[in-house]
């Protein structure tokens, strides 16, 4: 079985039995709601609240402008890999909403998951979103005893071609064994509308945006743009040693005694500093990536990666990272 189709160990390796409803999902048809439909008044809204601009905009709209009578719970997936500013910003959001931003509890943190898998996530093995966001959210929803929950996600169509093809109403059946509808209420919003609702309600966006971040969530994500990464290294002197320590910890847990936070495609092969003796291929350590992105003659690193809308992200269709 290829890594791309690797079976995910949802509940870790301690033998914990899955919740009953996840083990015996009620089979139901795809959502037949139309784009402009609203949830039924009695449906419980689970509002994904990552600390990003889009999820914050969605939370503000649902709480103050939608006029919906539905019970709402605002929920954050704690991966143990968020920036301290994002963690603090969640309290700012909660204060503005006048309602707690609750946290799910994953089986792993980002680092412990990488050690368990003996590798970091990659383009061909994107297990981080499922393990750290999707499955913890499913377990959290299951534990609440909701009768007909709706997962609300702050995904916008103009972020990428893939998201532009998403429907406003969807469900999780057939993907990760979900048992709830997905609603993307701000799918057609522009980024100007996102920041406008922040302004209307006096909520400053996550400060990371003002520091050059294009996306917030995992810090950094394995798909972070090189220009953003260079900016992060310059602003945060603790970032390189933190990632080097994480690389070393995952390498110690690996049978190969090697690990790379970023895949070999992240930077040109001439800048790689590691060799895989088994395959004969090279790959970069985080130090090599650091040296590459901070070269004084690099110019505009963003130009190497094309348009932001086409850059892969850690987000699955669940939109739990932004």
ABEGO torsion letter per residue (X at the ends): XBAAABBBBAAEAAGBBBBAAAABBBBBBBBABBAABBBBAABBBBBBBAGBAAAAAAAAAAAAAAGBABBBBBBBBBAGABBAAAAAAAAAAAAAAGBBBBBBBBABBAAAAAAAAGBBBBAABBAAAAAAAAAAAAAAAAAAGBABBBBBBBBBAAABAAAAABBABBBABGBAGBABBBBBAAAABBAAAAAAAAAAAGBBBBAAAAAGBABBEBOBBAABBAAAAAAAAAABAAAAAAAAAAAAAAAAABAAGBBBABBAAABBAAABABBBAAAGBBBBBAAAAAAAAABAAAEBAAAAAEBAAABBBABBAAGAAX
